[in-house]
Each structure stands twice: as C-alpha cells, then as structure tokens.
Amino acid sequence: HLETRPSQAAGVRFDALVKVSMSRINLLQLIRSLRQSTSFAGVDLMSDNNISTKTPWFPRHASDLDNCNHLMTKYEPELDMNHPGFADKDYRERRKQIAEIAFAYKYGDPIPSITYTESENATWQRVFNTVLDLMPKHACREYKAAFGKLQAADIFVPHRIPQLEDVSNFLRKHTGFTLRPAAGLLTARDFLASLAFR
C-alpha cells in the first residue's frame, strides 16, 4: 500500500506512507537502502505498536482537501507493466506535466487551463462523435439532457477538449457541485472526503 501527500516540511516535496509485509531482515535492508538514497529526506519506521489509535484526521473544510493527495498507485503507468502507457515515454511525460498542475492546485484558485495538443484534441473528437452516435440508443434521458446543456454552453464541442474550470463552473451553477484537479486515481477515502464538500 502506498499513499503520498504534499509535505509540510520545508524543502520536502512529498511525504510517502508505504505499508509493507516482509521479514525483519528484509525490512532492515530496505530501510538502510532508503536512508542511504539521496532521493529521500528521511525514513521513519512505524509499526502497529507505535501508531496512535486516536481518531484519524479528516478534512473539515473544502480548503483542507489540499492536504488530500492520496493516489492509488497500482494503476500508474510508471509502476504497472500492464498499463497501456507503461512503455510510452511521451505519454508518461505528458501525464506527469498534467499531474504536476493538479498537485500545485490550491483551494480557491482558478483551475489552470491545459493547452492540449492537436493529437489529444483529435482523440477527443473521435470519442465525442462516437458518444453522439451511441447516445440515442444507449443513454438515459438525464444524460442526454445534461450533455445537451453542456453543448449549448459551448463546453462540450467536438473540436476542443473541455477545460476543467468551465465544467466546474457549469456544475456549480446547475448542481452546486464543483470539480478540482486530481493527479491520478484517488483513494476511496480522499474521493469521499472531496464528495462531502460538493
């Protein structure tokens, strides 16, 4: 199990919590290797014996979601050899660029616009047109109505990937919900915490 979050410590980008099950000898070798690495500011060993059993922290305001960046890494293209982008260096670099924008986002900031490539917009156009073709037969009335409203607002158009800020503003106006960037698949805990603040 692996969780990451922005670090509160000066000069440290991220804190990582790694849960492992291994022999004591292997664990000690792993800790020694990590402590010798220049990539880590420090390594702390926690066990069931020294973990506090007090109530875990949870966000109490939408701004607290800035501290919730726990991602499910088992589906990341850098780690999952079965991921279609595992061997695609360009895809991984592009994904990293967009993830960095998501990590830098703070509550109250406008969601940054992404400049999409021609290839990305072309992919969007193919998907968009396929969805339009399938909608009459496979989509429910509510989906069709919402899709139509997004088209009428010039947010869902075939030639341009929608910007998250535009979709978020649309949702706020029609439902009270907002969006925020995510750098990958959120853990269930962080997803539900985000959902709690609409």
Secondary structure, 3 states (H helix, E strand, C coil): CEEEEECCCCCCCEEEEECCCCCHHHHHHHHHHHHHCCCCCCCCCCCCCCCCCCCCCCCCCHHHHHHCCCECHHHCCCCCCCCCCCCCHHHHHHHHHHHHHHHHCCCCCCCCCCCCCHHHHHHHHHHHHHHHHHHHHHCCHHHHHHHHHHHHCCCCECCECCCHHHHHHHHHHHHCCCCCCCCCCECHHHHHHHHHCC
